[in-house]
């Protein structure tokens, strides 16, 4: 791996040629580090995620998905923003 891959990057598996967006990262107790790559698909209902060792990930285009992510707070949100929250 010549360049560091991050979540949201377009990545290609150097062995199989599979291309996808890095949507997950997994690190095992044994030291194995893997990225979950979601296939590029025009059918939004179809999801095909493949797990690939970090060493096999070739960066194609950085930040492909990050441009689409909106910055919103995590966790439950009030139904009506006008309702005050209890401290």
Phi, psi and omega in degrees: 000113184277323179242147181289128179270141177232162177300137181097353180276152171276125189229151175234136175287120185293343180265308184272339183085359180299132179246143177188175178271133177288106184252350181209154178225136185227130177235122183268159178302330180282354180100356178289128179241128184225150174251141172268117181256125177263127183300146174283122183218141177281342179268104185297337180283340182272129178229123181230098181255131176241140179265128185230135177302141183306322182295336181270353184278122177251122180290123178263308181210120182284150172064029182296315185271332183303332180294336182269344184282128177267144180276100177232147180295146180276163177094179181296143179244147178294149179295315179244115181301342179283346180279123181292146179271147175282142181280000000 
